[in-house]
Amino acid sequence: EVILLKHLDTMARVPLFVAFVYATMNRDDEAFAWLERGVAERGYWMYSIGGQPSLRRYRNDPRFLSLLDRLGLPRPKGAPPRA
């Protein structure tokens, strides 16, 4: 964990990559903060979040579904429909 956190400054150029680190460490609030930053910055990589294995456990989380909706990406199978 310490090694990953040490390199966050370098990875901060791509918020999605920082979110992966926090998701891997089960630090969900930090992961979502970085995902939100990626959406705000209109990061190119954000359009891949729906298929990212390291974010799979968030697929039914309302915060994740909101991100998908704001990016215009499809919701995963079994997720509640868009409001």
N, CA, C and O atoms as a Tinker XYZ file with bonds, in Angstrom:
   332  protein
     1  N      0.828000   -1.192000    0.000000    73     2
     2  CA     0.000000    0.000000    0.000000    64     1     3
     3  C      0.873000    1.257000    0.000000    63     2     4     5
     4  O      0.597000    2.207000   -0.733000    81     3
     5  N      1.914000    1.263000    0.811000    73     3     6
     6  CA     2.791000    2.430000    0.899000    64     5     7
     7  C      3.451000    2.714000   -0.443000    63     6     8     9
     8  O      3.576000    3.870000   -0.845000    81     7
     9  N      3.869000    1.668000   -1.129000    73     7    10
    10  CA     4.527000    1.836000   -2.429000    64     9    11
    11  C      3.557000    2.457000   -3.429000    63    10    12    13
    12  O      3.928000    3.366000   -4.172000    81    11
    13  N      2.325000    1.974000   -3.453000    73    11    14
    14  CA     1.335000    2.533000   -4.377000    64    13    15
    15  C      1.065000    4.000000   -4.068000    63    14    16    17
    16  O      1.030000    4.831000   -4.976000    81    15
    17  N      0.876000    4.318000   -2.810000    73    15    18
    18  CA     0.565000    5.693000   -2.437000    64    17    19
    19  C      1.729000    6.630000   -2.756000    63    18    20    21
    20  O      1.519000    7.803000   -3.065000    81    19
    21  N      2.940000    6.118000   -2.682000    73    19    22
    22  CA     4.129000    6.922000   -2.979000    64    21    23
    23  C      4.121000    7.407000   -4.430000    63    22    24    25
    24  O      4.644000    8.482000   -4.724000    81    23
    25  N      3.542000    6.635000   -5.323000    73    23    26
    26  CA     3.549000    6.956000   -6.749000    64    25    27
    27  C      2.286000    7.681000   -7.230000    63    26    28    29
    28  O      2.121000    7.899000   -8.431000    81    27
    29  N      1.416000    8.046000   -6.327000    73    27    30
    30  CA     0.171000    8.695000   -6.732000    64    29    31
    31  C      0.405000   10.040000   -7.413000    63    30    32    33
    32  O     -0.366000   10.421000   -8.294000    81    31
    33  N      1.441000   10.759000   -7.028000    73    31    34
    34  CA     1.712000   12.046000   -7.681000    64    33    35
    35  C      1.919000   11.873000   -9.171000    63    34    36    37
    36  O      1.432000   12.674000   -9.968000    81    35
    37  N      2.638000   10.834000   -9.549000    73    35    38
    38  CA     2.885000   10.561000  -10.961000    64    37    39
    39  C      1.596000   10.147000  -11.655000    63    38    40    41
    40  O      1.321000   10.582000  -12.773000    81    39
    41  N      0.809000    9.310000  -10.996000    73    39    42
    42  CA    -0.415000    8.796000  -11.600000    64    41    43
    43  C     -1.537000    9.829000  -11.616000    63    42    44    45
    44  O     -2.513000    9.657000  -12.346000    81    43
    45  N     -1.421000   10.897000  -10.827000    73    43    46
    46  CA    -2.502000   11.875000  -10.703000    64    45    47
    47  C     -2.840000   12.544000  -12.026000    63    46    48    49
    48  O     -3.893000   13.169000  -12.148000    81    47
    49  N     -1.966000   12.423000  -13.018000    73    47    50
    50  CA    -2.282000   12.983000  -14.332000    64    49    51
    51  C     -3.469000   12.255000  -14.963000    63    50    52    53
    52  O     -4.156000   12.804000  -15.824000    81    51
    53  N     -3.701000   11.029000  -14.531000    73    51    54
    54  CA    -4.828000   10.236000  -15.031000    64    53    55
    55  C     -5.652000    9.803000  -13.807000    63    54    56    57
    56  O     -5.356000    8.780000  -13.190000    81    55
    57  N     -6.683000   10.581000  -13.460000    73    55    58
    58  CA    -7.461000   10.281000  -12.256000    64    57    59
    59  C     -7.985000    8.849000  -12.182000    63    58    60    61
    60  O     -8.096000    8.287000  -11.092000    81    59
    61  N     -8.305000    8.256000  -13.326000    73    59    62
    62  CA    -8.802000    6.881000  -13.310000    64    61    63
    63  C     -7.777000    5.933000  -12.722000    63    62    64    65
    64  O     -8.140000    5.010000  -11.993000    81    63
    65  N     -6.508000    6.139000  -13.023000    73    63    66
    66  CA    -5.467000    5.261000  -12.497000    64    65    67
    67  C     -5.351000    5.391000  -10.976000    63    66    68    69
    68  O     -5.126000    4.401000  -10.280000    81    67
    69  N     -5.506000    6.610000  -10.466000    73    67    70
    70  CA    -5.485000    6.813000   -9.012000    64    69    71
    71  C     -6.693000    6.121000   -8.389000    63    70    72    73
    72  O     -6.581000    5.508000   -7.328000    81    71
    73  N     -7.842000    6.218000   -9.043000    73    71    74
    74  CA    -9.043000    5.545000   -8.550000    64    73    75
    75  C     -8.825000    4.039000   -8.482000    63    74    76    77
    76  O     -9.295000    3.394000   -7.545000    81    75
    77  N     -8.119000    3.461000   -9.462000    73    75    78
    78  CA    -7.817000    2.025000   -9.431000    64    77    79
    79  C     -7.041000    1.663000   -8.172000    63    78    80    81
    80  O     -7.326000    0.655000   -7.525000    81    79
    81  N     -6.067000    2.484000   -7.832000    73    79    82
    82  CA    -5.243000    2.213000   -6.646000    64    81    83
    83  C     -6.115000    2.200000   -5.399000    63    82    84    85
    84  O     -6.047000    1.267000   -4.598000    81    83
    85  N     -6.933000    3.232000   -5.235000    73    83    86
    86  CA    -7.786000    3.293000   -4.054000    64    85    87
    87  C     -8.829000    2.181000   -4.046000    63    86    88    89
    88  O     -9.138000    1.640000   -2.984000    81    87
    89  N     -9.369000    1.836000   -5.190000    73    87    90
    90  CA   -10.344000    0.733000   -5.255000    64    89    91
    91  C     -9.689000   -0.576000   -4.836000    63    90    92    93
    92  O    -10.296000   -1.378000   -4.128000    81    91
    93  N     -8.463000   -0.792000   -5.267000    73    91    94
    94  CA    -7.726000   -2.008000   -4.918000    64    93    95
    95  C     -7.501000   -2.103000   -3.413000    63    94    96    97
    96  O     -7.468000   -3.196000   -2.848000    81    95
    97  N     -7.346000   -0.939000   -2.768000    73    95    98
    98  CA    -7.119000   -0.906000   -1.323000    64    97    99
    99  C     -8.424000   -0.835000   -0.532000    63    98   100   101
   100  O     -8.403000   -0.651000    0.685000    81    99
   101  N     -9.565000   -0.981000   -1.223000    73    99   102
   102  CA   -10.891000   -0.903000   -0.590000    64   101   103
   103  C    -11.142000    0.446000    0.080000    63   102   104   105
   104  O    -11.844000    0.524000    1.088000    81   103
   105  N    -10.573000    1.492000   -0.479000    73   103   106
   106  CA   -10.802000    2.850000    0.018000    64   105   107
   107  C    -11.774000    3.520000   -0.953000    63   106   108   109
   108  O    -11.403000    4.341000   -1.792000    81   107
   109  N    -13.032000    3.128000   -0.793000    73   107   110
   110  CA   -14.073000    3.473000   -1.749000    64   109   111
   111  C    -14.305000    4.978000   -1.891000    63   110   112   113
   112  O    -14.451000    5.472000   -3.009000    81   111
   113  N    -14.342000    5.702000   -0.792000    73   111   114
   114  CA   -14.609000    7.135000   -0.891000    64   113   115
   115  C    -13.520000    7.847000   -1.684000    63   114   116   117
   116  O    -13.812000    8.730000   -2.490000    81   115
   117  N    -12.258000    7.464000   -1.456000    73   115   118
   118  CA   -11.166000    8.062000   -2.215000    64   117   119
   119  C    -11.247000    7.673000   -3.689000    63   118   120   121
   120  O    -10.989000    8.490000   -4.573000    81   119
   121  N    -11.607000    6.420000   -3.941000    73   119   122
   122  CA   -11.741000    5.970000   -5.335000    64   121   123
   123  C    -12.804000    6.795000   -6.053000    63   122   124   125
   124  O    -12.588000    7.249000   -7.176000    81   123
   125  N    -13.943000    6.986000   -5.409000    73   123   126
   126  CA   -15.013000    7.757000   -6.048000    64   125   127
   127  C    -14.656000    9.230000   -6.185000    63   126   128   129
   128  O    -15.076000    9.882000   -7.140000    81   127
   129  N    -13.891000    9.757000   -5.248000    73   127   130
   130  CA   -13.447000   11.147000   -5.379000    64   129   131
   131  C    -12.597000   11.307000   -6.641000    63   130   132   133
   132  O    -12.731000   12.300000   -7.357000    81   131
   133  N    -11.728000   10.339000   -6.912000    73   131   134
   134  CA   -10.891000   10.416000   -8.106000    64   133   135
   135  C    -11.691000   10.136000   -9.371000    63   134   136   137
   136  O    -11.404000   10.710000  -10.421000    81   135
   137  N    -12.680000    9.272000   -9.286000    73   135   138
   138  CA   -13.542000    9.054000  -10.450000    64   137   139
   139  C    -14.310000   10.332000  -10.774000    63   138   140   141
   140  O    -14.455000   10.697000  -11.940000    81   139
   141  N    -14.797000   11.003000   -9.746000    73   139   142
   142  CA   -15.498000   12.275000   -9.954000    64   141   143
   143  C    -14.562000   13.310000  -10.580000    63   142   144   145
   144  O    -14.966000   14.073000  -11.458000    81   143
   145  N    -13.325000   13.329000  -10.125000    73   143   146
   146  CA   -12.345000   14.256000  -10.697000    64   145   147
   147  C    -12.132000   13.959000  -12.183000    63   146   148   149
   148  O    -12.036000   14.870000  -13.006000    81   147
   149  N    -12.060000   12.678000  -12.505000    73   147   150
   150  CA   -11.892000   12.290000  -13.908000    64   149   151
   151  C    -13.045000   12.750000  -14.779000    63   150   152   153
   152  O    -12.838000   13.181000  -15.913000    81   151
   153  N    -14.264000   12.659000  -14.250000    73   151   154
   154  CA   -15.432000   13.132000  -14.999000    64   153   155
   155  C    -15.366000   14.654000  -15.149000    63   154   156   157
   156  O    -15.619000   15.190000  -16.227000    81   155
   157  N    -15.025000   15.338000  -14.064000    73   155   158
   158  CA   -14.944000   16.808000  -14.113000    64   157   159
   159  C    -13.899000   17.278000  -15.120000    63   158   160   161
   160  O    -14.085000   18.291000  -15.793000    81   159
   161  N    -12.795000   16.531000  -15.217000    73   159   162
   162  CA   -11.722000   16.897000  -16.152000    64   161   163
   163  C    -11.978000   16.352000  -17.560000    63   162   164   165
   164  O    -11.199000   16.589000  -18.483000    81   163
   165  N    -13.077000   15.623000  -17.702000    73   163   166
   166  CA   -13.415000   15.000000  -18.984000    64   165   167
   167  C    -12.266000   14.135000  -19.504000    63   166   168   169
   168  O    -11.895000   14.175000  -20.677000    81   167
   169  N    -11.730000   13.361000  -18.577000    73   167   170
   170  CA   -10.607000   12.490000  -18.914000    64   169   171
   171  C    -10.983000   11.431000  -19.942000    63   170   172   173
   172  O    -12.018000   10.772000  -19.835000    81   171
   173  N    -10.127000   11.288000  -20.926000    73   171   174
   174  CA   -10.354000   10.338000  -22.005000    64   173   175
   175  C    -10.577000    8.919000  -21.481000    63   174   176   177
   176  O    -11.466000    8.212000  -21.956000    81   175
   177  N     -9.792000    8.516000  -20.529000    73   175   178
   178  CA    -9.870000    7.144000  -20.024000    64   177   179
   179  C    -11.162000    6.859000  -19.278000    63   178   180   181
   180  O    -11.512000    5.695000  -19.084000    81   179
   181  N    -11.869000    7.880000  -18.862000    73   179   182
   182  CA   -13.088000    7.670000  -18.089000    64   181   183
   183  C    -14.140000    6.885000  -18.874000    63   182   184   185
   184  O    -14.990000    6.217000  -18.286000    81   183
   185  N    -14.078000    6.968000  -20.180000    73   183   186
   186  CA   -15.082000    6.265000  -20.982000    64   185   187
   187  C    -14.907000    4.753000  -20.969000    63   186   188   189
   188  O    -15.707000    4.029000  -21.562000    81   187
   189  N    -13.864000    4.272000  -20.297000    73   187   190
   190  CA   -13.650000    2.830000  -20.185000    64   189   191
   191  C    -14.075000    2.274000  -18.836000    63   190   192   193
   192  O    -13.888000    1.083000  -18.585000    81   191
   193  N    -14.646000    3.100000  -17.956000    73   191   194
   194  CA   -14.896000    2.640000  -16.587000    64   193   195
   195  C    -15.876000    1.478000  -16.502000    63   194   196   197
   196  O    -15.763000    0.640000  -15.608000    81   195
   197  N    -16.821000    1.419000  -17.405000    73   195   198
   198  CA   -17.818000    0.353000  -17.346000    64   197   199
   199  C    -17.238000   -1.045000  -17.498000    63   198   200   201
   200  O    -17.820000   -2.013000  -17.007000    81   199
   201  N    -16.122000   -1.162000  -18.158000    73   199   202
   202  CA   -15.523000   -2.470000  -18.388000    64   201   203
   203  C    -14.264000   -2.744000  -17.594000    63   202   204   205
   204  O    -13.583000   -3.739000  -17.842000    81   203
   205  N    -13.942000   -1.885000  -16.650000    73   203   206
   206  CA   -12.705000   -2.055000  -15.887000    64   205   207
   207  C    -12.881000   -3.084000  -14.776000    63   206   208   209
   208  O    -13.715000   -2.900000  -13.890000    81   207
   209  N    -12.097000   -4.171000  -14.814000    73   207   210
   210  CA   -12.220000   -5.215000  -13.791000    64   209   211
   211  C    -12.007000   -4.712000  -12.362000    63   210   212   213
   212  O    -12.654000   -5.198000  -11.435000    81   211
   213  N    -11.112000   -3.751000  -12.177000    73   211   214
   214  CA   -10.842000   -3.283000  -10.818000    64   213   215
   215  C    -11.991000   -2.457000  -10.240000    63   214   216   217
   216  O    -12.007000   -2.165000   -9.044000    81   215
   217  N    -12.948000   -2.083000  -11.084000    73   215   218
   218  CA   -14.111000   -1.333000  -10.617000    64   217   219
   219  C    -15.377000   -2.187000  -10.612000    63   218   220   221
   220  O    -16.468000   -1.688000  -10.334000    81   219
   221  N    -15.231000   -3.443000  -10.914000    73   219   222
   222  CA   -16.388000   -4.346000  -11.042000    64   221   223
   223  C    -17.275000   -4.342000   -9.800000    63   222   224   225
   224  O    -18.499000   -4.377000   -9.919000    81   223
   225  N    -16.686000   -4.300000   -8.635000    73   223   226
   226  CA   -17.497000   -4.386000   -7.412000    64   225   227
   227  C    -18.374000   -3.158000   -7.185000    63   226   228   229
   228  O    -19.264000   -3.178000   -6.335000    81   227
   229  N    -18.125000   -2.094000   -7.939000    73   227   230
   230  CA   -18.930000   -0.881000   -7.814000    64   229   231
   231  C    -20.111000   -0.855000   -8.782000    63   230   232   233
   232  O    -20.882000    0.105000   -8.772000    81   231
   233  N    -20.269000   -1.846000   -9.587000    73   231   234
   234  CA   -21.244000   -1.777000  -10.686000    64   233   235
   235  C    -22.689000   -1.568000  -10.259000    63   234   236   237
   236  O    -23.501000   -1.119000  -11.069000    81   235
   237  N    -23.034000   -1.877000   -9.021000    73   235   238
   238  CA   -24.394000   -1.612000   -8.549000    64   237   239
   239  C    -24.439000   -0.481000   -7.530000    63   238   240   241
   240  O    -25.484000   -0.204000   -6.941000    81   239
   241  N    -23.308000    0.163000   -7.329000    73   239   242
   242  CA   -23.234000    1.301000   -6.401000    64   241   243
   243  C    -23.873000    2.513000   -7.084000    63   242   244   245
   244  O    -23.531000    2.826000   -8.225000    81   243
   245  N    -24.791000    3.194000   -6.408000    73   243   246
   246  CA   -25.452000    4.357000   -7.024000    64   245   247
   247  C    -24.472000    5.424000   -7.509000    63   246   248   249
   248  O    -24.734000    6.095000   -8.507000    81   247
   249  N    -23.349000    5.586000   -6.814000    73   247   250
   250  CA   -22.357000    6.582000   -7.253000    64   249   251
   251  C    -21.754000    6.189000   -8.592000    63   250   252   253
   252  O    -21.520000    7.041000   -9.449000    81   251
   253  N    -21.504000    4.899000   -8.769000    73   251   254
   254  CA   -20.932000    4.415000  -10.024000    64   253   255
   255  C    -21.950000    4.538000  -11.152000    63   254   256   257
   256  O    -21.613000    4.949000  -12.262000    81   255
   257  N    -23.189000    4.181000  -10.861000    73   255   258
   258  CA   -24.248000    4.287000  -11.864000    64   257   259
   259  C    -24.434000    5.742000  -12.290000    63   258   260   261
   260  O    -24.685000    6.018000  -13.463000    81   259
   261  N    -24.313000    6.665000  -11.349000    73   259   262
   262  CA   -24.406000    8.087000  -11.679000    64   261   263
   263  C    -23.271000    8.503000  -12.617000    63   262   264   265
   264  O    -23.489000    9.261000  -13.563000    81   263
   265  N    -22.073000    8.008000  -12.356000    73   263   266
   266  CA   -20.937000    8.304000  -13.242000    64   265   267
   267  C    -21.209000    7.793000  -14.653000    63   266   268   269
   268  O    -20.995000    8.505000  -15.634000    81   267
   269  N    -21.682000    6.560000  -14.743000    73   267   270
   270  CA   -21.989000    5.987000  -16.059000    64   269   271
   271  C    -23.028000    6.836000  -16.781000    63   270   272   273
   272  O    -22.894000    7.122000  -17.971000    81   271
   273  N    -24.062000    7.233000  -16.053000    73   271   274
   274  CA   -25.129000    8.041000  -16.654000    64   273   275
   275  C    -24.592000    9.370000  -17.164000    63   274   276   277
   276  O    -24.921000    9.793000  -18.273000    81   275
   277  N    -23.769000   10.026000  -16.363000    73   275   278
   278  CA   -23.238000   11.332000  -16.770000    64   277   279
   279  C    -22.290000   11.229000  -17.954000    63   278   280   281
   280  O    -22.146000   12.176000  -18.727000    81   279
   281  N    -21.642000   10.074000  -18.094000    73   279   282
   282  CA   -20.753000    9.862000  -19.237000    64   281   283
   283  C    -21.502000    9.334000  -20.455000    63   282   284   285
   284  O    -20.931000    9.206000  -21.538000    81   283
   285  N    -22.799000    9.027000  -20.268000    73   283   286
   286  CA   -23.590000    8.494000  -21.376000    64   285   287
   287  C    -23.244000    7.058000  -21.701000    63   286   288   289
   288  O    -23.417000    6.609000  -22.834000    81   287
   289  N    -22.749000    6.326000  -20.692000    73   287   290
   290  CA   -22.366000    4.924000  -20.889000    64   289   291
   291  C    -23.500000    4.011000  -20.437000    63   290   292   293
   292  O    -24.294000    4.387000  -19.574000    81   291
   293  N    -23.578000    2.822000  -21.011000    73   291   294
   294  CA   -24.644000    1.893000  -20.604000    64   293   295
   295  C    -24.435000    1.385000  -19.181000    63   294   296   297
   296  O    -23.309000    1.247000  -18.703000    81   295
   297  N    -25.541000    1.118000  -18.533000    73   295   298
   298  CA   -25.489000    0.514000  -17.208000    64   297   299
   299  C    -25.238000   -0.986000  -17.334000    63   298   300   301
   300  O    -25.601000   -1.587000  -18.345000    81   299
   301  N    -24.619000   -1.601000  -16.320000    73   299   302
   302  CA   -24.399000   -3.048000  -16.397000    64   301   303
   303  C    -25.709000   -3.826000  -16.330000    63   302   304   305
   304  O    -26.719000   -3.331000  -15.830000    81   303
   305  N    -25.672000   -5.035000  -16.834000    73   303   306
   306  CA   -26.863000   -5.897000  -16.766000    64   305   307
   307  C    -27.278000   -6.079000  -15.308000    63   306   308   309
   308  O    -26.445000   -6.278000  -14.424000    81   307
   309  N    -28.572000   -6.006000  -15.087000    73   307   310
   310  CA   -29.106000   -6.200000  -13.742000    64   309   311
   311  C    -29.154000   -4.931000  -12.911000    63   310   312   313
   312  O    -29.724000   -4.937000  -11.820000    81   311
   313  N    -28.571000   -3.839000  -13.398000    73   311   314
   314  CA   -28.612000   -2.573000  -12.658000    64   313   315
   315  C    -29.986000   -1.944000  -12.820000    63   314   316   317
   316  O    -30.658000   -2.161000  -13.828000    81   315
   317  N    -30.407000   -1.163000  -11.826000    73   315   318
   318  CA   -31.708000   -0.495000  -11.974000    64   317   319
   319  C    -31.697000    0.456000  -13.163000    63   318   320   321
   320  O    -30.644000    0.982000  -13.521000    81   319
   321  N    -32.841000    0.681000  -13.773000    73   319   322
   322  CA   -32.891000    1.587000  -14.930000    64   321   323
   323  C    -32.596000    3.027000  -14.529000    63   322   324   325
   324  O    -32.693000    3.399000  -13.359000    81   323
   325  N    -32.237000    3.818000  -15.520000    73   323   326
   326  CA   -31.986000    5.236000  -15.278000    64   325   327
   327  C    -33.263000    5.912000  -14.812000    63   326   328   329
   328  O    -34.361000    5.573000  -15.255000    81   327
   329  N    -33.103000    6.866000  -13.919000    73   327   330
   330  CA   -34.268000    7.591000  -13.383000    64   329   331
   331  C    -34.811000    8.568000  -14.405000    63   330   332
   332  O    -35.788000    9.266000  -14.133000    81   331
